[in-house]
Amino acid sequence: MIPCELESRFRLLGIAPQSDWDQVKSAFRRLARTCHPDVAGPESSARFAEINEAYMDIKGFLLSGKRPQGPLRPSPPHGTPRSRAGRGQRRKEAESTGEKTRQRRLDEALDEATRRVEALLRKSAERKREDLSGHLERLRSAHPAVVLLALEGLAARVGEEAVRRALVDLLCRPSLEREVLDRVIDLVGPANREIMVLLSRRVLSIDADVALRLVRSLRGLADRAGLLTPWLSHRSEKVVAEALAQWPLSAPPPDDLSLSRLLRRNEEALLIPLLRLLHRCGAPAWAVFSLKKLAVDHPAAAVRVWARSVVSQGDLG
C-alpha cells in the first residue's frame, strides 16, 4: 500500500503511483530539464525544489525494499504457440527494455557528470577563497615585488569589499614605492568611486605624493567636485592647489567651512588657484573682509592682484 502523501508525490512528477523506478527517474529528468533554475531562471526555484523533494521521497520509498522496483510480468502459459504477433510483441518488449537500459545509462552518466561539475565548482570556489586570502596577505608585505604580485592577482576583484579596503590600507601606507603606487592608481581609477570615498575619510594619513596622484586621477570626471572636496583639507599645499585647479567650471565654490579654512592659509601656490576659482564662481559676502586683507597685506603681488580683482567684481553677496 502506497501512503496517500506518497501518491501526491507521484502525481507531482506527472506519473501514476504504480510507476516503476525507471519511470520515476525518467519523469524527474524530464521535469528537471525544464524547471531547473539554470534553465528556466530563478523564478522556477520553488517549482524545482518541489520536484526534487518529491523525487527524493519516492526514491527513499522504492529503494527501501518495501516494494519491487518494477511490476512483475507474468510468464506465458506452457505450450503457447509462438505466433508472429507474439514474436512482434517480444521484439517490442526487447526494444523497450533496451531503450530503458540506454535511458538508465544516460541518467547515470548525467548524474556522474553533475557530481563532477559540482565538485569542480566547489574546488574552484575554495581555490578562489584561498587565492584571495593569499593575495591579501601578500599585499601587506614590505617588499614591492611581493605587493606587485598580489596586485596582479587582485586586478579582477577590485569590486569586492575586502579588496577595496585592502587597497585603501595600502594607499595610506607611508613611503609607498612609485611602481606600486602607479599600479594601484591604474587599478583604482577615477571610476571606482567606492575606493575614492573610502580614501576621502583618511585624507590626513595619506602622503603628499600619493594624494597628488590620486587627485590628478580625477581629472576628466564631470562630477568630481564632491570627490575633490575632502582633499582641500590636506596638509600639502600642492595637493590642495591641484584640487582647486581641477574644480569643475560648472560647480559652485567649495563649502563655507572649507573656504574659510583656505582663506586663512598663507601659501601663494594655494591662494592663487583659490582666488581664480572665486573670481570665476563668485565669493560669498562673509569672505569680503578676508579678501580685502589679502589684497593689502599679503607679501605676494600675484595674491594681492587676484584678491583685489575678486573684491572689485562687485558681485559679493
Secondary structure, DSSP 8 states (H G I E B T S, - for coil): ---HHHHHHHHHTTS-TT--HHHHHHHHHHHHHHH-HHHH-GGGHHHHHHHHHHHHHHHHHHTTTSS-SS-------TT----HHHHHHHHHHHHHHHHHHHHHHHHHHHHHHHHHHHHHHHHHHHHHHHHHHHHHHHHT-S-HHHHHHHHHHHGGGTTSHHHHHHHHHHHTSTT--HHHHHHHHHHHTTT-HHHHHHHHTTGGGS-HHHHHHHHHTTTT-TT-HHHHGGGGG-S-HHHHHHHHHT--TTS----HHHHHHHHT---HHHHHHHHHHHHHH---GGGHHHHHHHHHH-S-HHHHHHHHHHHHT----
